Amino acid sequence: MIALLQRVTSGKVSVKNIITGRIGSGLVIFLGVFDYDDQSDAEYLTEKISVFRIFNDKNEKMNLSLLDTGGSALVVSQFTLCGDWKKGRRPSFKNAAEPEKGESLYNHFIKELKSKGVSIESGQFGAMMEVSLVNDGPVTFVLNSRKEKIL
């Protein structure tokens, strides 16, 4: 499972001009699910993300987590993060989870992040979405649940 985290001052996602999620300060999390992922990957990432110290303290040092700041998370499914671009000129998505599995693990990720005390908003799995955000910093990290896999 791969998560692209962007620290934001605001973010929103819309499906067919209807806003499905909106946050103020916090994280926009684009989440990709690989075919080999399982619930433990979601649990690993949510544990890491909830306490990941990427928010500034009073001295402008990245010393606070999402939980410390009371920020929210906007979770958006994005299978293109699982794309393999190394061969040819068109990305392959053969390693992305099938939609049923991807949606199940996406929902599990959201449930687990909520269980950590994070306020969650989300997009709609599998839909064409419009995402807007104001990146704070900019601060962007890519987290992969598979330690042995190097991006």
Residue pairs with C-beta under 8 A, 6 or more apart in sequence:
1 31
1 32
1 33
1 34
1 37
1 41
1 42
1 44
1 45
1 105
1 109
1 144
1 145
1 146
2 31
2 32
2 34
2 81
2 82
2 142
2 143
2 144
2 145
2 151
3 29
3 30
3 31
3 32
3 45
3 49
3 142
3 143
3 144
4 29
4 30
4 32
4 78
4 81
4 140
4 141
4 142
5 27
5 28
5 29
5 49
5 52
5 54
5 140
5 141
5 142
5 143
6 27
6 28
6 29
6 30
6 133
6 135
6 138
6 139
6 140
7 26
7 27
7 54
7 55
7 135
7 136
7 137
7 138
7 139
7 140
8 23
8 25
8 26
8 27
8 28
8 74
8 133
8 134
8 135
8 136
9 24
9 25
9 134
9 136
10 22
10 23
10 24
10 25
10 133
10 134
11 21
11 22
11 23
11 26
11 28
11 74
11 131
11 132
11 133
11 134
12 19
12 21
12 22
12 23
12 74
12 131
12 132
12 133
13 19
13 20
13 21
13 22
13 74
13 76
13 121
13 122
13 123
13 129
13 130
13 131
13 132
14 20
14 129
14 130
15 123
15 124
15 127
15 128
15 129
15 130
16 127
20 121
20 122
20 123
20 124
20 129
21 74
21 75
21 76
21 121
21 122
21 123
22 74
22 121
23 71
23 72
23 73
23 74
23 119
23 121
24 71
24 72
25 69
25 71
25 72
25 136
26 66
26 69
26 71
26 72
26 73
26 74
26 119
27 49
27 66
27 71
27 72
27 73
27 74
28 73
28 74
28 76
28 131
28 133
29 49
29 73
29 74
29 75
29 76
30 76
30 77
30 78
30 81
31 75
31 76
31 77
31 78
31 81
31 106
31 109
32 77
32 78
32 79
32 80
32 81
32 82
32 96
33 77
33 79
33 82
33 96
33 97
33 101
33 102
33 105
33 106
34 82
34 95
34 96
34 97
35 95
35 96
35 97
35 98
35 101
36 95
37 97
37 101
37 105
37 145
38 105
39 105
39 108
40 145
41 105
41 145
41 146
42 105
42 108
42 109
42 112
42 145
43 112
44 145
45 109
45 143
45 145
46 109
46 112
46 113
46 115
46 116
47 116
48 143
49 66
49 73
49 113
49 118
49 143
50 65
50 66
50 67
50 113
50 116
50 117
50 118
51 65
51 66
51 67
52 65
52 66
52 141
52 143
53 62
53 63
53 64
53 65
53 68
54 62
54 65
54 139
54 141
55 62
55 63
55 64
55 65
55 66
55 68
55 69
55 71
56 62
56 63
56 64
57 63
57 64
62 139
66 73
66 118
67 116
67 117
67 118
71 119
72 118
72 119
72 120
72 121
73 113
73 118
73 119
73 120
73 121
74 120
74 121
74 122
74 123
74 133
75 106
75 109
75 110
75 113
75 120
75 121
75 122
75 123
76 122
76 123
76 129
76 131
77 102
77 103
77 106
77 123
77 125
77 126
79 93
79 96
79 97
79 102
80 91
80 93
82 93
82 95
82 96
82 97
83 91
83 92
83 93
83 96
84 91
84 92
84 93
84 94
84 95
85 91
85 92
96 102
97 105
99 125
99 126
102 125
103 125
103 126
106 125
107 125
110 120
110 122
113 120
114 120
123 129
123 131
142 151
144 151
